Amino acid sequence: MTSTAGRHGHRAAYLGIGGTTLVVLAIVLTLVHPRSIGGTDAGDGPEGGPGSATTRTAAPPIRHVFVVNIENKGFHQTWGKRSAAPYLATRLRAKGALLTQYYGTAHHSLGNYLAQISGQGPSLATQRDCPRYTAFRETGPVAVPEQVVGNGCVYPKKVDTLAGQLDRAGLTWRGYMQDMARPCQHSVLGAKERWRSATRYQQYATRHNPFMYFRSITSRPAYCKAHVKPLSALTHDLGRVATTRNLTYISPDLCHDAHDAHCADGGPGGLRAANNWFKTWIPKILNSPAFGRDGMLVITADESEGVTEDSRACCGEGPGPNAAQPGIDGLGGGRIGALVISSYVGRGTTSSTPYNHYSLLGSIEELFGLDRLGYARTVTDLFGADVYNAG
């Protein structure tokens, strides 16, 4: 028997029998946020608006989480009526809950990816996307909440990650990186970053692979190679529940993540390329045995393109100990939106509860019964009844 605990003290226990999860102990305590509106958003339609919050319930028995990021696209670009990715903005959007007030946490890309798996705020180096693959140098004691103080790119072994948490809990994870030539591909520590821009021969970017920025992972080559794989490995792993990890973290390459307007290999770029990628890969996830049993897919972006696409911060984010400005113009990573698909999520629903990448980290940790890391400790809301709203 295992138990899951919500962040306000709810506790429910679940018993697995023959692959079916049965609720055997109902919620003991449910606390409702004073601004709660229950399940789906009652606000102003798909554009949403700030201010709604979640009704807290026990986290559902989701045991396989899939996270996919696109690059540098604001909410209206990705999810608006004129989106150049209609499969994503229309077909997939109809399958789940669109989080209309979901925000990035940094500018440029790297800080956002790091937030999703560690709760660490940006440093001056990560705000510049680490043109050199340098070690993080500490200059002071650890600050609240769990922030190492200093500057650099690759965090010391003592910095915890979602990957480490999953390991200690006896759970599994893998990162899948498109166009990665070999498992655990990264530059030599201290050297100029080799995989920064796309070429006609490869379009992998290290800065979109957050696992490469933690010595707790990269200092163990065999471990790293077993956990961070080229995207091609995902097809095999999705074939059986036993080979699908509890956390599957996917980064398309610089062409197919919508980052480059024109792909280096001559193909179409931007959201058009991302749309084609999603049509290929997302059905593989949604049709996999693990997703069908107890899965959740989250599709979001790292950050918005710039100040023209709502650059406000969210969820109490402010300057951290290593960077006076956390995001675009010091305001945040911008409004990007996120789509959540699961059998526990109502189809075609909407939530305007404020969320960001730290909220995503905390929500994943809650599903797996883990403590919250870093700035995930400070966010007001985790995914609740506004997201897990399918009855």
N, C-alpha and C positions, 0 to 999 in steps of 0.2 A: 504494500500500500504506500502511495506517495501523497504528499499534500502540497497545495499551493497556497501562498499567502498574498493577499492584496496589500497595497501600501498603506491602507488605513486600518489594517488589522483584521480584515476578513480572512476566514480560513475555510477551505473546503477540502475534503479528502476524496480521492478517486481510486477505484479498484479496477485493474485491468483483467478482464476475463476473456480468453480466446480472441485477443486482438480488439475487443470492444471495450471502450471506457465507460464505466457506469458511475454516476454520482451516488455515493453512499452516505455522504454527510453534507447537508445543505449549508448554505451560508449562515454562519453564526451571527455575524454582525454586518450590516450594510450602512455605510455613512453616505449621505447624499450631499454633494456640493451645493451650497445655497443658490447657485445659478443654474443648477441642473435642469435640463429639458428632457431627460429620458433618452430615448433611442436616437432616431434620425434627427437631423438638424431641422429646426422650425424657423430658420432664418430666411434669408433673401435669395434662395435658389442656389444654383451651382457656383455663383460667385462667392456666396457665403459672407460672413462678416465676423469681426472679433466679438468675443463676449460670451459665447455659449461654452458650457463645461460638461463634464461627464458625470453620470451616476456611477459610483464605484460598485462593482460586483467582483466576485472572485474571478480570477483569470481563467479562461476556458482551457481545457486540456489539449492545447496545441503543443505538439512535440517536434514539428519540423517547420523551421522558419527560413524563408527564401527572401533575400534582399537584393534588389537590382537598382543601380544608380545610372541616370543619364547625366549629362554635363551642361552646366551654364545656361539653363533654361528656366525662365520665370513661369509663374503660374499660368498667365494668359497664353504664353507661347505654347506650352505643352497641352493644357487642358481646355483652352478656349475654343470657341466655335470655328475659328479659322486655323486651328492647329494643323501643321503639316504632318502630323502623325495620327491620322484618323483611326487606325486600328487601336492605338493606345488610348486616345481621347474619347473614342466612342464605343468600340467593341469591348475592350477590356474594362473601361470605366463602368459599363453596364453590369459587370460581374461583381462589383464590390462597392466599398465606401470611399468616396473622394474626400480627403481631408483638405479643406479649402484654405485653412489658416496654418499650414505647415511651413516652417521656415528653415533656411540654412543657418549656419552658426559662424561662418568664417568667409574670408575672401583672401586668397584665391582657393583653388580646389582642395588642396591637401588637408587643411585644417578641418574641413567638413568630414572627410573620410575618417580622420583620426578621432573626431568626436563620436562617430557612430560605434566605434569598437573600444574606446578607452575612457571617454568623458574628459579627456585632456583639452584644455583651451588652446588656442593658437599661440605660437611663438612668432617672433619676428621672421625667423627662417621659414617656418611653415606657411606664413602669410605670403611669402614670395615663392612658394611651391618648391623650395629646396633645390636650387640649381646645382648645388654641391651636396653630395650625400654625406653630410657631416654628423658626427656624434653629438647628442645633446649634452651640453656642458652645464652642470648645476652651479648656481652662484649663491644659493641661499637655502634655508630649510624648506621643507615641503609646506605649502600653503593650503589653506582650506578652500575648496574641498578636494583633498588629495592631488593638488597640483604641484608637479615638480617645477622649481623656479630656476630659470636660466634661459638658454637659447640653443638652437640647433634642431636637428631633424630626427635622428634615430634615438629613441628614448632608452634609458638604462634598464637593465634587467629587472630592477625593483618595481618598475611601473607596470601595474596590472592591466590586463585586457580582458575583453569578453572571451577571447580564445582561452586564456588561462583559467578563467572561471569555469568554462565548460569542461575543460580537462579535469579540474579538481572535483567537479560534480559527477564525473563518469559519463559525460555527454560528449558528442562528437561535433567537429566542424571542419569545413574546408572553404578556401577561397578559390574561385575559378576566374582566371584572367584571360580574356581573348587576346590572341596573337602573342602571348608569352611563349618564347622559344623553348624554355626549359623550366621545370619547377623551381620555385624560390628564386626567381630572376631579379637581381638587384645589382647596383654598382658596388664597387669597392669602397669601404668606409673611408671617408675623407676625400674621395675623388670627385671629379666633375660628373654630374648625372648623365649617364649614357643614353637612357631611354626617356627623353624629355619631349621630343617632337617626332611626329610620324615621318616615315620615309616610304618609298614605294615597296620596300622589302619587309617592313614591320611597322605596326601601329600601336604597339604596347606602350603604356606610360607607367613608370614606377609610381608616380604620385597618385595614381588612381588605385593603387594596391596598398591599403593601409597596413597590412601585416608586415610589410618590409621595413617599417619604421619602429620596430620594437625589438631590442636585443634579446628579449625573452623568447623570441621566435627565431630570428636570423642567426643567433649565436649557436644554434643546434642544427646544423645543415640537414641531417637525416630527417629530423622532426619537421623542419621547414618544408623540405621537398615532399614529404608525405601529406602536408596539409595545404599547400598553396600550389595549385596545378593549372596547366593550360585549360581553357574552356572546353576543349575537345573531350576532356575526361568526364565532363558532366553527363554526357549521353549514357555512358555505361553506369554511372553511379545512380542515375534516376531509375534504372531498370528494376530495382528491388528496394523494399523498405530497408533491408539490412545494409545496403550500400549507400543509402541516402543519409547524409549527415543531419544532425539536429539543427545546425546552422549551415546554410548554403549561401555564400556571399559572392555575388557575381559582378564583375566590371567588364562591360563591352570595351572594345578598343577605341582609339581616337576617332575613327571614322563612324563606328556604329553606336557610340554614346552621344551623338549629336554635337560633339565638341568642335570638329573641323567642318567648316562650311563646304569645303571641297576636299574629298579624300585624296590622300597622297598616292593611292594606287589608281587614281583616275575615275573612281566611282562617285556616285552622288553622295553628298555629305549631309550634315545637319539632321533635322528631325525626319527627313525622308529616309535617310539611311537607318536611323534608329527605328523607324516604323517597320522597315523590312526585317531588321534584326528581331524585333519583338514578335513578328508573325512567325518567325522560325523557331525561336527558343521558348517563348512563354507557353505555347501549347504542350511542349515536352514536360514542362514543370507541372502544369495544371492537370495533365493526364497521367502523371506518375503515381505509383501506388502510395508513396509516402504522403504526397499532398492530399490525395483522396482520403487517406485515413485520418490525418490530423494536422494538415498543413496550413500555413499562412504565407502569402506572398505580399511583400511591400515593394512598390515601385516609386521612386522619388528621384530628385536631382541633387547634385552637391550644393549648388548655389544658383541664384539668379544672375543674369548677364551683367547687370549694373544698376545704377541708380534710377534708370527709367522703368525698372520693373520692381516696384514696391520694395525698398531696401530696408525697411524697418526690422529691428530685432524682435525677438519673441521670447516669452516665457521667463522673463526676468534676467535674460542674458545681459551682461555688461562687460566692461574691461576686465581682463584677467591679470594675473601677476606678471605675465611675460609679454603682453601686447596691450598698449593703451587703447587700441581700437580693435574690437573683435571681428568686424566685418566690413561691408561696403560703407565707405565714408564714416566708419566708426559706429554704424547703426546696426549691423547684423549681416547675415548672409543672404537676406532677401526672401521674399515669399515665393515658394516653389511648388507647394502642393505635394500630396502623396496619395497613392491608391493602395488600398488594403483589400485583398481577396482571400476569402476563406469560407468554409461551410458555416463558420460562426459569425460571419459578416453578411448583413443584408445586401442584396443585389440592388445596384442603382441608388444607394443611399448616400447621404452627405453629412459631414460633420464640420462645424466651424469652431470647434474647440481649438485653442492655440497649442500647437506642438512644434518641436524642432528636433534636430538630430539627437540631442541629449534625451529628449522624450522617447525617441525610438529605442535608444540603448536601454533606458530604464524599463520600457515596455517589454523588450525581449528578455531582460533579466527577470522581470516579474513572472513571465511565462515559465521560465525554467527554475524558479525558486532561488534566484541568486541575489546577493546584495547589489546595491547600485554603486557604480563607479563614478568618481569625479563629479562633473557638473550634472550628471544624471540624478544626483542627490538633491539638486536645487530646483528642478522643474516642478511646477504646480500640478500638472496633469500627466498621467500616463493613459494609455489606451483603456477606455472603459466601455460603458454601455452604449456610448455614441458610436463606437467602432464595432464592438461585439454585440450586434443588434439583431441577429437572426433568430428571434424568439428565445 
